[in-house]
């Protein structure tokens, strides 16, 4: 088992770990999932969010850290991805998931 904290991306990272293990031949079957318990802890309690002094990481990290939503908008603009394309891709993904479950 693995315990990880990628905030909103924890479930996705767990699935990435599981699928990589299957692809590598380490597992025949793997389960990857995530559970968020944000209501039980103060936001940022596992980080230096409330520390007024910059950490070594913040001093040396070469990029500005921004919210995932802003990141998505910037990447869409950079790579020319339009909202209708994203919506169509998401709908197709849900259709495939529904067919797989049925």
Phi and psi in radians as a Rosetta constraint file:
Dihedral C 1 N 2 CA 2 C 2 CIRCULARHARMONIC -2.378 0.35
Dihedral N 2 CA 2 C 2 N 3 CIRCULARHARMONIC 2.398 0.35
Dihedral C 2 N 3 CA 3 C 3 CIRCULARHARMONIC -1.978 0.35
Dihedral N 3 CA 3 C 3 N 4 CIRCULARHARMONIC 2.304 0.35
Dihedral C 3 N 4 CA 4 C 4 CIRCULARHARMONIC -2.496 0.35
Dihedral N 4 CA 4 C 4 N 5 CIRCULARHARMONIC 2.837 0.35
Dihedral C 4 N 5 CA 5 C 5 CIRCULARHARMONIC -2.370 0.35
Dihedral N 5 CA 5 C 5 N 6 CIRCULARHARMONIC 1.786 0.35
Dihedral C 5 N 6 CA 6 C 6 CIRCULARHARMONIC -2.059 0.35
Dihedral N 6 CA 6 C 6 N 7 CIRCULARHARMONIC 0.495 0.35
Dihedral C 6 N 7 CA 7 C 7 CIRCULARHARMONIC 0.868 0.35
Dihedral N 7 CA 7 C 7 N 8 CIRCULARHARMONIC -2.153 0.35
Dihedral C 7 N 8 CA 8 C 8 CIRCULARHARMONIC -1.151 0.35
Dihedral N 8 CA 8 C 8 N 9 CIRCULARHARMONIC -0.293 0.35
Dihedral C 8 N 9 CA 9 C 9 CIRCULARHARMONIC -1.702 0.35
Dihedral N 9 CA 9 C 9 N 10 CIRCULARHARMONIC 0.178 0.35
Dihedral C 9 N 10 CA 10 C 10 CIRCULARHARMONIC -1.075 0.35
Dihedral N 10 CA 10 C 10 N 11 CIRCULARHARMONIC -0.813 0.35
Dihedral C 10 N 11 CA 11 C 11 CIRCULARHARMONIC -1.076 0.35
Dihedral N 11 CA 11 C 11 N 12 CIRCULARHARMONIC -0.754 0.35
Dihedral C 11 N 12 CA 12 C 12 CIRCULARHARMONIC -1.115 0.35
Dihedral N 12 CA 12 C 12 N 13 CIRCULARHARMONIC -0.723 0.35
Dihedral C 12 N 13 CA 13 C 13 CIRCULARHARMONIC -1.126 0.35
Dihedral N 13 CA 13 C 13 N 14 CIRCULARHARMONIC -0.690 0.35
Dihedral C 13 N 14 CA 14 C 14 CIRCULARHARMONIC -1.073 0.35
Dihedral N 14 CA 14 C 14 N 15 CIRCULARHARMONIC -0.717 0.35
Dihedral C 14 N 15 CA 15 C 15 CIRCULARHARMONIC -1.167 0.35
Dihedral N 15 CA 15 C 15 N 16 CIRCULARHARMONIC -0.666 0.35
Dihedral C 15 N 16 CA 16 C 16 CIRCULARHARMONIC -1.068 0.35
Dihedral N 16 CA 16 C 16 N 17 CIRCULARHARMONIC -0.783 0.35
Dihedral C 16 N 17 CA 17 C 17 CIRCULARHARMONIC -1.038 0.35
Dihedral N 17 CA 17 C 17 N 18 CIRCULARHARMONIC -0.811 0.35
Dihedral C 17 N 18 CA 18 C 18 CIRCULARHARMONIC -1.112 0.35
Dihedral N 18 CA 18 C 18 N 19 CIRCULARHARMONIC -0.820 0.35
Dihedral C 18 N 19 CA 19 C 19 CIRCULARHARMONIC -1.157 0.35
Dihedral N 19 CA 19 C 19 N 20 CIRCULARHARMONIC -0.628 0.35
Dihedral C 19 N 20 CA 20 C 20 CIRCULARHARMONIC -1.109 0.35
Dihedral N 20 CA 20 C 20 N 21 CIRCULARHARMONIC -0.681 0.35
Dihedral C 20 N 21 CA 21 C 21 CIRCULARHARMONIC -1.130 0.35
Dihedral N 21 CA 21 C 21 N 22 CIRCULARHARMONIC -0.684 0.35
Dihedral C 21 N 22 CA 22 C 22 CIRCULARHARMONIC -1.165 0.35
Dihedral N 22 CA 22 C 22 N 23 CIRCULARHARMONIC -0.832 0.35
Dihedral C 22 N 23 CA 23 C 23 CIRCULARHARMONIC -1.073 0.35
Dihedral N 23 CA 23 C 23 N 24 CIRCULARHARMONIC -0.596 0.35
Dihedral C 23 N 24 CA 24 C 24 CIRCULARHARMONIC -1.351 0.35
Dihedral N 24 CA 24 C 24 N 25 CIRCULARHARMONIC -0.181 0.35
Dihedral C 24 N 25 CA 25 C 25 CIRCULARHARMONIC 1.498 0.35
Dihedral N 25 CA 25 C 25 N 26 CIRCULARHARMONIC 0.136 0.35
Dihedral C 25 N 26 CA 26 C 26 CIRCULARHARMONIC -1.284 0.35
Dihedral N 26 CA 26 C 26 N 27 CIRCULARHARMONIC -0.521 0.35
Dihedral C 26 N 27 CA 27 C 27 CIRCULARHARMONIC -2.321 0.35
Dihedral N 27 CA 27 C 27 N 28 CIRCULARHARMONIC 2.587 0.35
Dihedral C 27 N 28 CA 28 C 28 CIRCULARHARMONIC -1.473 0.35
Dihedral N 28 CA 28 C 28 N 29 CIRCULARHARMONIC -0.682 0.35
Dihedral C 28 N 29 CA 29 C 29 CIRCULARHARMONIC -2.384 0.35
Dihedral N 29 CA 29 C 29 N 30 CIRCULARHARMONIC 2.444 0.35
Dihedral C 29 N 30 CA 30 C 30 CIRCULARHARMONIC -2.482 0.35
Dihedral N 30 CA 30 C 30 N 31 CIRCULARHARMONIC 2.607 0.35
Dihedral C 30 N 31 CA 31 C 31 CIRCULARHARMONIC -2.023 0.35
Dihedral N 31 CA 31 C 31 N 32 CIRCULARHARMONIC 2.196 0.35
Dihedral C 31 N 32 CA 32 C 32 CIRCULARHARMONIC -2.141 0.35
Dihedral N 32 CA 32 C 32 N 33 CIRCULARHARMONIC 2.211 0.35
Dihedral C 32 N 33 CA 33 C 33 CIRCULARHARMONIC -2.729 0.35
Dihedral N 33 CA 33 C 33 N 34 CIRCULARHARMONIC 3.022 0.35
Dihedral C 33 N 34 CA 34 C 34 CIRCULARHARMONIC -2.556 0.35
Dihedral N 34 CA 34 C 34 N 35 CIRCULARHARMONIC 2.671 0.35
Dihedral C 34 N 35 CA 35 C 35 CIRCULARHARMONIC -2.313 0.35
Dihedral N 35 CA 35 C 35 N 36 CIRCULARHARMONIC 2.221 0.35
Dihedral C 35 N 36 CA 36 C 36 CIRCULARHARMONIC -1.802 0.35
Dihedral N 36 CA 36 C 36 N 37 CIRCULARHARMONIC 2.348 0.35
Dihedral C 36 N 37 CA 37 C 37 CIRCULARHARMONIC -2.145 0.35
Dihedral N 37 CA 37 C 37 N 38 CIRCULARHARMONIC 0.864 0.35
Dihedral C 37 N 38 CA 38 C 38 CIRCULARHARMONIC -1.128 0.35
Dihedral N 38 CA 38 C 38 N 39 CIRCULARHARMONIC -0.407 0.35
Dihedral C 38 N 39 CA 39 C 39 CIRCULARHARMONIC -1.309 0.35
Dihedral N 39 CA 39 C 39 N 40 CIRCULARHARMONIC -0.173 0.35
Dihedral C 39 N 40 CA 40 C 40 CIRCULARHARMONIC -1.733 0.35
Dihedral N 40 CA 40 C 40 N 41 CIRCULARHARMONIC -0.208 0.35
Dihedral C 40 N 41 CA 41 C 41 CIRCULARHARMONIC -2.282 0.35
Dihedral N 41 CA 41 C 41 N 42 CIRCULARHARMONIC 2.622 0.35
Dihedral C 41 N 42 CA 42 C 42 CIRCULARHARMONIC -1.168 0.35
Dihedral N 42 CA 42 C 42 N 43 CIRCULARHARMONIC 2.397 0.35
Dihedral C 42 N 43 CA 43 C 43 CIRCULARHARMONIC -0.953 0.35
Dihedral N 43 CA 43 C 43 N 44 CIRCULARHARMONIC 2.238 0.35
Dihedral C 43 N 44 CA 44 C 44 CIRCULARHARMONIC 1.439 0.35
Dihedral N 44 CA 44 C 44 N 45 CIRCULARHARMONIC 0.158 0.35
Dihedral C 44 N 45 CA 45 C 45 CIRCULARHARMONIC -1.154 0.35
Dihedral N 45 CA 45 C 45 N 46 CIRCULARHARMONIC -0.366 0.35
Dihedral C 45 N 46 CA 46 C 46 CIRCULARHARMONIC -1.736 0.35
Dihedral N 46 CA 46 C 46 N 47 CIRCULARHARMONIC 0.271 0.35
Dihedral C 46 N 47 CA 47 C 47 CIRCULARHARMONIC -2.300 0.35
Dihedral N 47 CA 47 C 47 N 48 CIRCULARHARMONIC -3.019 0.35
Dihedral C 47 N 48 CA 48 C 48 CIRCULARHARMONIC -1.727 0.35
Dihedral N 48 CA 48 C 48 N 49 CIRCULARHARMONIC 0.436 0.35
Dihedral C 48 N 49 CA 49 C 49 CIRCULARHARMONIC -0.928 0.35
Dihedral N 49 CA 49 C 49 N 50 CIRCULARHARMONIC -0.658 0.35
Dihedral C 49 N 50 CA 50 C 50 CIRCULARHARMONIC -1.641 0.35
Dihedral N 50 CA 50 C 50 N 51 CIRCULARHARMONIC 0.016 0.35
Dihedral C 50 N 51 CA 51 C 51 CIRCULARHARMONIC -1.465 0.35
Dihedral N 51 CA 51 C 51 N 52 CIRCULARHARMONIC 2.118 0.35
Dihedral C 51 N 52 CA 52 C 52 CIRCULARHARMONIC -1.317 0.35
Dihedral N 52 CA 52 C 52 N 53 CIRCULARHARMONIC -0.407 0.35
Dihedral C 52 N 53 CA 53 C 53 CIRCULARHARMONIC -1.499 0.35
Dihedral N 53 CA 53 C 53 N 54 CIRCULARHARMONIC 2.330 0.35
Dihedral C 53 N 54 CA 54 C 54 CIRCULARHARMONIC -1.127 0.35
Dihedral N 54 CA 54 C 54 N 55 CIRCULARHARMONIC 2.406 0.35
Dihedral C 54 N 55 CA 55 C 55 CIRCULARHARMONIC -1.357 0.35
Dihedral N 55 CA 55 C 55 N 56 CIRCULARHARMONIC 2.948 0.35
Dihedral C 55 N 56 CA 56 C 56 CIRCULARHARMONIC -1.032 0.35
Dihedral N 56 CA 56 C 56 N 57 CIRCULARHARMONIC -0.674 0.35
Dihedral C 56 N 57 CA 57 C 57 CIRCULARHARMONIC -1.024 0.35
Dihedral N 57 CA 57 C 57 N 58 CIRCULARHARMONIC -0.868 0.35
Dihedral C 57 N 58 CA 58 C 58 CIRCULARHARMONIC -1.153 0.35
Dihedral N 58 CA 58 C 58 N 59 CIRCULARHARMONIC -0.537 0.35
Dihedral C 58 N 59 CA 59 C 59 CIRCULARHARMONIC -1.223 0.35
Dihedral N 59 CA 59 C 59 N 60 CIRCULARHARMONIC -0.589 0.35
Dihedral C 59 N 60 CA 60 C 60 CIRCULARHARMONIC -1.836 0.35
Dihedral N 60 CA 60 C 60 N 61 CIRCULARHARMONIC -0.244 0.35
Dihedral C 60 N 61 CA 61 C 61 CIRCULARHARMONIC -1.210 0.35
Dihedral N 61 CA 61 C 61 N 62 CIRCULARHARMONIC 2.224 0.35
Dihedral C 61 N 62 CA 62 C 62 CIRCULARHARMONIC -1.390 0.35
Dihedral N 62 CA 62 C 62 N 63 CIRCULARHARMONIC -0.084 0.35
Dihedral C 62 N 63 CA 63 C 63 CIRCULARHARMONIC -2.158 0.35
Dihedral N 63 CA 63 C 63 N 64 CIRCULARHARMONIC 2.701 0.35
Dihedral C 63 N 64 CA 64 C 64 CIRCULARHARMONIC -1.316 0.35
Dihedral N 64 CA 64 C 64 N 65 CIRCULARHARMONIC 2.276 0.35
Dihedral C 64 N 65 CA 65 C 65 CIRCULARHARMONIC -1.449 0.35
Dihedral N 65 CA 65 C 65 N 66 CIRCULARHARMONIC 2.225 0.35
Dihedral C 65 N 66 CA 66 C 66 CIRCULARHARMONIC -2.288 0.35
Dihedral N 66 CA 66 C 66 N 67 CIRCULARHARMONIC 2.895 0.35
Dihedral C 66 N 67 CA 67 C 67 CIRCULARHARMONIC -1.133 0.35
Dihedral N 67 CA 67 C 67 N 68 CIRCULARHARMONIC 2.628 0.35
Dihedral C 67 N 68 CA 68 C 68 CIRCULARHARMONIC -1.021 0.35
Dihedral N 68 CA 68 C 68 N 69 CIRCULARHARMONIC -0.682 0.35
Dihedral C 68 N 69 CA 69 C 69 CIRCULARHARMONIC -1.094 0.35
Dihedral N 69 CA 69 C 69 N 70 CIRCULARHARMONIC -0.750 0.35
Dihedral C 69 N 70 CA 70 C 70 CIRCULARHARMONIC -1.143 0.35
Dihedral N 70 CA 70 C 70 N 71 CIRCULARHARMONIC -0.706 0.35
Dihedral C 70 N 71 CA 71 C 71 CIRCULARHARMONIC -1.009 0.35
Dihedral N 71 CA 71 C 71 N 72 CIRCULARHARMONIC -0.789 0.35
Dihedral C 71 N 72 CA 72 C 72 CIRCULARHARMONIC -1.066 0.35
Dihedral N 72 CA 72 C 72 N 73 CIRCULARHARMONIC -0.759 0.35
Dihedral C 72 N 73 CA 73 C 73 CIRCULARHARMONIC -1.113 0.35
Dihedral N 73 CA 73 C 73 N 74 CIRCULARHARMONIC -0.725 0.35
Dihedral C 73 N 74 CA 74 C 74 CIRCULARHARMONIC -1.151 0.35
Dihedral N 74 CA 74 C 74 N 75 CIRCULARHARMONIC -0.719 0.35
Dihedral C 74 N 75 CA 75 C 75 CIRCULARHARMONIC -1.181 0.35
Dihedral N 75 CA 75 C 75 N 76 CIRCULARHARMONIC -0.695 0.35
Dihedral C 75 N 76 CA 76 C 76 CIRCULARHARMONIC -1.056 0.35
Dihedral N 76 CA 76 C 76 N 77 CIRCULARHARMONIC -0.748 0.35
Dihedral C 76 N 77 CA 77 C 77 CIRCULARHARMONIC -1.145 0.35
Dihedral N 77 CA 77 C 77 N 78 CIRCULARHARMONIC -0.794 0.35
Dihedral C 77 N 78 CA 78 C 78 CIRCULARHARMONIC -1.075 0.35
Dihedral N 78 CA 78 C 78 N 79 CIRCULARHARMONIC -0.732 0.35
Dihedral C 78 N 79 CA 79 C 79 CIRCULARHARMONIC -1.746 0.35
Dihedral N 79 CA 79 C 79 N 80 CIRCULARHARMONIC 0.094 0.35
Dihedral C 79 N 80 CA 80 C 80 CIRCULARHARMONIC 1.214 0.35
Dihedral N 80 CA 80 C 80 N 81 CIRCULARHARMONIC 0.533 0.35
Dihedral C 80 N 81 CA 81 C 81 CIRCULARHARMONIC -1.518 0.35
Dihedral N 81 CA 81 C 81 N 82 CIRCULARHARMONIC 2.190 0.35
Dihedral C 81 N 82 CA 82 C 82 CIRCULARHARMONIC -1.725 0.35
Dihedral N 82 CA 82 C 82 N 83 CIRCULARHARMONIC 2.676 0.35
Dihedral C 82 N 83 CA 83 C 83 CIRCULARHARMONIC -0.997 0.35
Dihedral N 83 CA 83 C 83 N 84 CIRCULARHARMONIC -0.775 0.35
Dihedral C 83 N 84 CA 84 C 84 CIRCULARHARMONIC -1.022 0.35
Dihedral N 84 CA 84 C 84 N 85 CIRCULARHARMONIC -0.624 0.35
Dihedral C 84 N 85 CA 85 C 85 CIRCULARHARMONIC -1.117 0.35
Dihedral N 85 CA 85 C 85 N 86 CIRCULARHARMONIC -0.760 0.35
Dihedral C 85 N 86 CA 86 C 86 CIRCULARHARMONIC -1.116 0.35
Dihedral N 86 CA 86 C 86 N 87 CIRCULARHARMONIC -0.759 0.35
Dihedral C 86 N 87 CA 87 C 87 CIRCULARHARMONIC -1.104 0.35
Dihedral N 87 CA 87 C 87 N 88 CIRCULARHARMONIC -0.732 0.35
Dihedral C 87 N 88 CA 88 C 88 CIRCULARHARMONIC -1.133 0.35
Dihedral N 88 CA 88 C 88 N 89 CIRCULARHARMONIC -0.724 0.35
Dihedral C 88 N 89 CA 89 C 89 CIRCULARHARMONIC -1.111 0.35
Dihedral N 89 CA 89 C 89 N 90 CIRCULARHARMONIC -0.760 0.35
Dihedral C 89 N 90 CA 90 C 90 CIRCULARHARMONIC -1.103 0.35
Dihedral N 90 CA 90 C 90 N 91 CIRCULARHARMONIC -0.745 0.35
Dihedral C 90 N 91 CA 91 C 91 CIRCULARHARMONIC -1.095 0.35
Dihedral N 91 CA 91 C 91 N 92 CIRCULARHARMONIC -0.749 0.35
Dihedral C 91 N 92 CA 92 C 92 CIRCULARHARMONIC -1.095 0.35
Dihedral N 92 CA 92 C 92 N 93 CIRCULARHARMONIC -0.700 0.35
Dihedral C 92 N 93 CA 93 C 93 CIRCULARHARMONIC -1.086 0.35
Dihedral N 93 CA 93 C 93 N 94 CIRCULARHARMONIC -0.766 0.35
Dihedral C 93 N 94 CA 94 C 94 CIRCULARHARMONIC -1.141 0.35
Dihedral N 94 CA 94 C 94 N 95 CIRCULARHARMONIC -0.668 0.35
Dihedral C 94 N 95 CA 95 C 95 CIRCULARHARMONIC -1.099 0.35
Dihedral N 95 CA 95 C 95 N 96 CIRCULARHARMONIC -0.743 0.35
Dihedral C 95 N 96 CA 96 C 96 CIRCULARHARMONIC -1.131 0.35
Dihedral N 96 CA 96 C 96 N 97 CIRCULARHARMONIC -0.719 0.35
Dihedral C 96 N 97 CA 97 C 97 CIRCULARHARMONIC -1.110 0.35
Dihedral N 97 CA 97 C 97 N 98 CIRCULARHARMONIC -0.754 0.35
Dihedral C 97 N 98 CA 98 C 98 CIRCULARHARMONIC -1.103 0.35
Dihedral N 98 CA 98 C 98 N 99 CIRCULARHARMONIC -0.718 0.35
Dihedral C 98 N 99 CA 99 C 99 CIRCULARHARMONIC -1.151 0.35
Dihedral N 99 CA 99 C 99 N 100 CIRCULARHARMONIC -0.657 0.35
Dihedral C 99 N 100 CA 100 C 100 CIRCULARHARMONIC -1.174 0.35
Dihedral N 100 CA 100 C 100 N 101 CIRCULARHARMONIC -0.607 0.35
Dihedral C 100 N 101 CA 101 C 101 CIRCULARHARMONIC -1.322 0.35
Dihedral N 101 CA 101 C 101 N 102 CIRCULARHARMONIC -0.600 0.35
